[in-house]
Amino acid sequence: YDWEGREEGQEADIILNLVDYDFIPMLDLELVEGRNFSKEYSTDATQAYILNEEAIKEMGMQDPLGKQFSYGKRKGTIIGVLKNAHFRSLHVEIEPHVFFFLNDVSEATQYGVVLIKIDGNKTEEALAKIQGVWKNINPISPFEYHFLDQKYDSLYSKEKKIGTILNAFTLFAIVISCLGLFGLASFLTERRTSEIGIRKVLGASESGIVFLLSKQFTKWVLIANLFAWPAAYFVMNEWLKSFA
């Protein structure tokens, strides 16, 4: 890569992406500066680049719009800056990306993945047509496809398994805790049956008696929470640090 304002010896590790006019709107990405590739500008097909914010940061570029950028022999101008977005797992930090226009769809079969939006009610029909087009463009490479939602779900299968296990243990802990509290309440009530009777005779209210019985074990519940909440916050915070 080379760009306007590049210092001698400066390098930038930027991921290359070949896209068309519909890439940004299809993925609902946001441009923070400039514009998308457009059919109104014939030079966009050969001389235009869009970079994400991370790529601009990687190059140390200020006011990137209109500045020169080149990949190999392909020289062009930066026409837009894309807001940073995750193209991989959230465990991976956002990477610098550069996008330029794909003139020939056959190039995409050599460089990576073709993204296609289809009608969910006509999946089989759409896949059959796509496979036919693929064979015409690239008969050598096998036709393989993935659904984007399933692809993203697979990135977090570990988290889902952990979540299921934690939910099961949480439910188990709650049941055990409730049984323990119920047993403790029954035990305290049985021990103080005579006292409760005397207090009733002396005019004690039901709410007063309930408060008298519950305050002993409520105190321990509150003490337990004083330790549990900070510990839970620490564990959750450490887990969230694994995400970029």
C-alpha contacts under 8 A as a table, 3 or more apart, distances in Angstrom:
res1	aa1	res2	aa2	distance
1	Y	11	E	7.83
1	Y	12	A	7.33
1	Y	69	F	7.54
1	Y	70	S	5.80
1	Y	71	Y	4.86
1	Y	72	G	6.51
2	D	6	R	6.93
2	D	69	F	5.87
2	D	70	S	5.21
2	D	71	Y	6.64
3	W	6	R	5.59
3	W	67	K	7.61
3	W	68	Q	5.56
3	W	69	F	4.22
3	W	70	S	6.14
4	E	67	K	6.01
4	E	68	Q	5.12
4	E	69	F	6.37
5	G	61	M	7.29
6	R	10	Q	6.49
6	R	59	M	7.42
7	E	10	Q	5.36
11	E	59	M	7.79
12	A	58	E	6.20
12	A	59	M	6.15
13	D	58	E	7.84
13	D	96	P	7.33
14	I	55	A	6.47
14	I	95	E	7.54
14	I	96	P	5.02
14	I	97	H	5.34
14	I	98	V	6.57
15	I	95	E	7.52
15	I	96	P	6.14
15	I	97	H	4.67
15	I	98	V	6.17
16	L	97	H	6.09
16	L	98	V	5.28
16	L	99	F	6.29
17	N	97	H	7.09
17	N	98	V	6.05
17	N	99	F	4.75
17	N	100	F	6.55
18	L	99	F	5.81
18	L	100	F	5.36
18	L	101	F	5.73
18	L	102	L	5.12
18	L	108	A	7.02
19	V	22	D	7.89
19	V	23	F	5.94
19	V	99	F	6.48
19	V	100	F	6.16
19	V	101	F	5.20
19	V	102	L	5.19
20	D	23	F	5.70
20	D	37	F	7.30
20	D	100	F	7.95
20	D	101	F	5.39
20	D	102	L	5.61
20	D	103	N	7.99
21	Y	24	I	7.39
21	Y	36	N	7.17
21	Y	37	F	5.40
21	Y	38	S	6.28
21	Y	39	K	7.79
21	Y	101	F	7.78
22	D	25	P	5.58
22	D	26	M	5.73
23	F	26	M	5.30
23	F	27	L	6.36
24	I	27	L	5.53
24	I	28	D	5.99
24	I	29	L	5.16
24	I	30	E	7.35
24	I	36	N	7.40
25	P	28	D	4.74
25	P	29	L	6.22
26	M	29	L	7.78
26	M	117	K	7.60
29	L	82	L	7.41
29	L	83	K	7.27
29	L	85	A	7.62
30	E	82	L	6.00
30	E	83	K	5.51
31	L	34	G	6.89
31	L	35	R	6.85
31	L	36	N	7.68
31	L	80	G	6.80
31	L	81	V	5.74
31	L	82	L	4.41
31	L	83	K	5.59
32	V	80	G	7.76
32	V	81	V	5.80
32	V	82	L	5.84
32	V	83	K	5.63
33	E	65	L	7.57
33	E	80	G	5.44
33	E	81	V	5.01
33	E	82	L	7.17
34	G	65	L	6.67
34	G	79	I	5.58
34	G	80	G	4.03
34	G	81	V	6.26
35	R	79	I	6.11
35	R	80	G	5.02
35	R	81	V	7.87
36	N	50	I	7.66
36	N	79	I	7.43
36	N	80	G	6.47
37	F	41	Y	7.97
37	F	44	D	5.98
37	F	45	A	7.92
37	F	48	A	7.71
37	F	101	F	7.43
38	S	41	Y	5.78
38	S	44	D	6.68
39	K	42	S	6.34
39	K	44	D	7.58
41	Y	44	D	5.61
42	S	45	A	6.14
42	S	46	T	7.99
43	T	46	T	5.53
43	T	47	Q	5.34
43	T	48	A	6.79
44	D	47	Q	5.44
44	D	48	A	4.72
44	D	49	Y	7.90
44	D	101	F	6.98
45	A	48	A	6.82
45	A	100	F	7.90
45	A	101	F	5.33
45	A	102	L	7.27
45	A	103	N	6.47
46	T	74	R	7.54
46	T	76	G	7.41
46	T	101	F	6.89
46	T	103	N	7.94
47	Q	74	R	7.15
47	Q	75	K	6.08
47	Q	76	G	3.95
47	Q	77	T	6.16
48	A	76	G	5.07
48	A	77	T	5.00
48	A	78	I	5.91
48	A	79	I	6.20
48	A	100	F	6.35
48	A	101	F	7.36
49	Y	69	F	7.35
49	Y	76	G	6.64
49	Y	77	T	5.94
49	Y	78	I	4.70
49	Y	79	I	5.95
49	Y	80	G	7.13
49	Y	98	V	6.88
49	Y	99	F	5.76
49	Y	100	F	4.94
49	Y	101	F	7.66
50	I	78	I	5.74
50	I	79	I	5.88
50	I	80	G	4.76
50	I	81	V	5.68
50	I	82	L	6.87
50	I	98	V	5.86
50	I	99	F	5.04
50	I	100	F	6.46
51	L	55	A	6.04
51	L	56	I	6.80
51	L	78	I	7.39
51	L	80	G	6.61
51	L	81	V	5.08
51	L	82	L	5.91
51	L	96	P	7.76
51	L	97	H	5.84
51	L	98	V	4.40
51	L	99	F	6.06
52	N	55	A	5.42
52	N	56	I	6.59
52	N	81	V	5.25
52	N	82	L	4.21
52	N	83	K	5.79
52	N	84	N	5.78
52	N	96	P	6.36
52	N	97	H	5.64
52	N	98	V	6.60
53	E	56	I	5.13
53	E	57	K	6.21
53	E	81	V	6.28
53	E	82	L	6.11
53	E	83	K	5.79
53	E	84	N	5.59
53	E	96	P	7.38
54	E	57	K	4.97
54	E	58	E	6.02
54	E	84	N	6.54
54	E	94	I	7.21
54	E	95	E	6.36
54	E	96	P	4.67
54	E	97	H	7.31
55	A	58	E	4.85
55	A	59	M	6.29
55	A	95	E	7.54
55	A	96	P	4.06
55	A	97	H	5.76
55	A	98	V	7.08
56	I	59	M	5.29
56	I	60	G	6.11
56	I	61	M	5.54
56	I	62	Q	7.84
56	I	64	P	7.38
56	I	96	P	7.78
57	K	60	G	4.93
57	K	61	M	6.52
58	E	61	M	7.95
58	E	96	P	7.03
61	M	64	P	6.12
64	P	67	K	5.53
64	P	78	I	6.59
64	P	81	V	7.92
65	L	77	T	7.76
65	L	78	I	5.36
65	L	79	I	5.60
65	L	80	G	6.37
65	L	81	V	7.73
66	G	77	T	5.57
66	G	78	I	5.30
66	G	79	I	6.10
67	K	77	T	5.56
67	K	78	I	5.66
68	Q	75	K	7.34
68	Q	76	G	5.79
68	Q	77	T	4.60
68	Q	78	I	6.39
69	F	75	K	6.13
69	F	76	G	5.42
69	F	77	T	5.59
69	F	78	I	6.45
70	S	73	K	6.95
70	S	74	R	5.49
70	S	75	K	4.23
70	S	76	G	5.78
70	S	77	T	7.95
71	Y	74	R	5.24
71	Y	75	K	6.53
72	G	75	K	7.66
78	I	81	V	7.89
84	N	94	I	6.93
85	A	94	I	6.73
86	H	89	S	7.00
86	H	90	L	6.68
86	H	93	E	7.88
86	H	94	I	5.73
87	F	94	I	7.75
88	R	92	V	6.72
89	S	92	V	5.56
89	S	152	Y	7.61
89	S	155	L	6.08
89	S	156	Y	7.89
90	L	93	E	6.97
90	L	243	F	5.29
90	L	244	A	5.61
91	H	242	S	5.85
91	H	243	F	4.17
91	H	244	A	5.28
92	V	243	F	6.91
92	V	244	A	5.64
93	E	243	F	7.79
93	E	244	A	4.68
94	I	244	A	7.30
102	L	105	V	6.66
102	L	107	E	7.36
102	L	108	A	7.58
103	N	107	E	7.97
104	D	107	E	5.61
104	D	108	A	7.60
105	V	108	A	5.39
105	V	109	T	7.26
106	S	109	T	5.40
106	S	110	Q	7.02
106	S	137	I	5.93
106	S	138	N	6.98
107	E	110	Q	5.25
107	E	111	Y	6.36
108	A	111	Y	5.09
108	A	112	G	5.69
108	A	113	V	6.35
108	A	114	V	6.32
109	T	112	G	5.88
109	T	113	V	6.72
109	T	114	V	7.34
109	T	138	N	7.10
118	I	122	K	7.59
118	I	123	T	6.89
118	I	126	A	6.68
119	D	122	K	5.43
119	D	123	T	6.37
119	D	126	A	7.71
120	G	123	T	5.43
122	K	125	E	5.48
122	K	126	A	6.10
123	T	126	A	5.18
123	T	127	L	6.10
124	E	127	L	5.17
124	E	128	A	6.24
125	E	128	A	5.26
125	E	129	K	6.49
126	A	129	K	5.24
126	A	130	I	6.16
127	L	130	I	5.03
127	L	131	Q	6.01
128	A	131	Q	5.18
128	A	132	G	6.34
129	K	132	G	5.11
129	K	133	V	6.37
130	I	133	V	5.15
130	I	134	W	6.08
131	Q	134	W	4.97
131	Q	135	K	6.24
131	Q	143	F	6.41
132	G	135	K	5.31
132	G	136	N	6.52
133	V	136	N	5.19
133	V	137	I	6.33
134	W	137	I	5.13
134	W	138	N	5.76
134	W	139	P	7.06
134	W	143	F	6.85
135	K	138	N	5.24
135	K	139	P	4.35
135	K	140	I	7.78
135	K	143	F	7.63
136	N	139	P	5.99
138	N	141	S	5.97
139	P	142	P	7.46
146	H	150	Q	7.33
146	H	151	K	6.72
147	F	150	Q	5.39
147	F	151	K	6.15
148	L	151	K	4.92
148	L	152	Y	6.23
149	D	152	Y	5.25
149	D	153	D	6.14
150	Q	153	D	4.93
150	Q	154	S	6.18
151	K	154	S	5.29
151	K	155	L	6.71
152	Y	155	L	5.17
152	Y	156	Y	7.09
153	D	156	Y	5.56
153	D	157	S	6.40
154	S	157	S	5.11
155	L	158	K	7.81
156	Y	159	E	5.23
156	Y	160	K	6.36
157	S	160	K	5.04
157	S	161	K	6.27
158	K	161	K	5.22
158	K	162	I	6.25
159	E	162	I	5.06
159	E	163	G	5.98
160	K	163	G	4.96
160	K	164	T	6.18
161	K	164	T	5.15
161	K	165	I	6.29
162	I	165	I	5.16
162	I	166	L	6.06
163	G	166	L	5.10
163	G	167	N	6.02
164	T	167	N	5.16
164	T	168	A	6.27
165	I	168	A	5.17
165	I	169	F	6.28
166	L	169	F	5.12
166	L	170	T	5.88
167	N	170	T	4.99
167	N	171	L	6.10
168	A	171	L	5.25
168	A	172	F	6.19
169	F	172	F	4.93
169	F	173	A	6.01
170	T	173	A	5.04
170	T	174	I	6.13
171	L	174	I	5.11
171	L	175	V	6.23
172	F	175	V	5.23
172	F	176	I	6.23
173	A	176	I	5.12
173	A	177	S	5.99
174	I	177	S	5.02
174	I	178	C	6.05
175	V	178	C	5.15
175	V	179	L	6.19
176	I	179	L	5.14
176	I	180	G	6.13
177	S	180	G	4.99
177	S	181	L	6.14
178	C	181	L	5.08
178	C	182	F	6.00
179	L	182	F	5.03
179	L	183	G	6.06
180	G	183	G	5.10
180	G	184	L	6.08
181	L	184	L	5.01
181	L	185	A	5.98
181	L	217	F	7.69
182	F	185	A	5.14
182	F	186	S	6.13
183	G	186	S	5.12
183	G	187	F	6.09
184	L	187	F	5.05
184	L	188	L	6.14
184	L	217	F	7.70
185	A	188	L	5.22
185	A	189	T	6.03
185	A	213	L	7.32
185	A	214	S	7.29
185	A	217	F	7.89
186	S	189	T	5.11
186	S	190	E	6.08
187	F	190	E	5.22
187	F	191	R	6.23
188	L	191	R	5.15
188	L	192	R	6.23
188	L	213	L	6.96
189	T	192	R	5.24
189	T	193	T	5.97
189	T	213	L	6.90
190	E	193	T	5.30
191	R	194	S	7.93
192	R	195	E	5.11
192	R	196	I	6.09
193	T	196	I	5.13
193	T	197	G	6.26
194	S	197	G	5.09
194	S	198	I	6.30
195	E	198	I	5.17
195	E	199	R	6.17
196	I	199	R	5.12
196	I	200	K	6.14
196	I	209	I	7.05
197	G	200	K	5.12
197	G	201	V	6.31
198	I	201	V	5.10
198	I	202	L	6.23
199	R	202	L	4.96
199	R	203	G	6.31
199	R	204	A	5.26
199	R	209	I	7.98
200	K	203	G	5.10
200	K	204	A	4.96
200	K	205	S	7.09
201	V	204	A	7.34
204	A	208	G	6.40
204	A	209	I	6.89
205	S	208	G	5.14
205	S	209	I	6.41
206	E	209	I	5.13
206	E	210	V	6.17
207	S	210	V	5.06
207	S	211	F	6.12
208	G	211	F	5.12
208	G	212	L	6.16
209	I	212	L	4.97
209	I	213	L	6.28
210	V	213	L	5.24
210	V	214	S	6.02
211	F	214	S	5.17
211	F	215	K	5.83
212	L	215	K	5.79
212	L	216	Q	7.68
213	L	216	Q	6.58
214	S	217	F	5.84
214	S	218	T	5.84
215	K	218	T	4.94
215	K	219	K	6.05
216	Q	219	K	5.62
216	Q	220	W	7.23
217	F	220	W	5.19
217	F	221	V	6.40
218	T	221	V	5.00
218	T	222	L	6.26
219	K	222	L	5.26
219	K	223	I	6.30
220	W	223	I	4.98
220	W	224	A	6.07
221	V	224	A	5.09
221	V	225	N	6.28
222	L	225	N	5.05
222	L	226	L	6.36
223	I	226	L	5.13
223	I	227	F	6.90
224	A	227	F	5.43
224	A	228	A	6.05
225	N	228	A	4.74
225	N	229	W	5.71
226	L	229	W	6.04
226	L	230	P	7.05
227	F	230	P	5.98
227	F	231	A	6.38
228	A	231	A	5.20
228	A	232	A	6.00
229	W	232	A	5.07
229	W	233	Y	6.07
230	P	233	Y	5.02
230	P	234	F	6.12
231	A	234	F	5.15
231	A	235	V	6.25
232	A	235	V	5.23
232	A	236	M	6.06
233	Y	236	M	5.17
233	Y	237	N	5.95
234	F	237	N	5.14
234	F	238	E	6.19
235	V	238	E	5.21
235	V	239	W	6.24
236	M	239	W	5.06
236	M	240	L	6.19
237	N	240	L	5.14
237	N	241	K	6.38
238	E	241	K	5.19
238	E	242	S	7.19
239	W	242	S	5.61
239	W	243	F	7.81
240	L	243	F	5.59
241	K	244	A	7.16
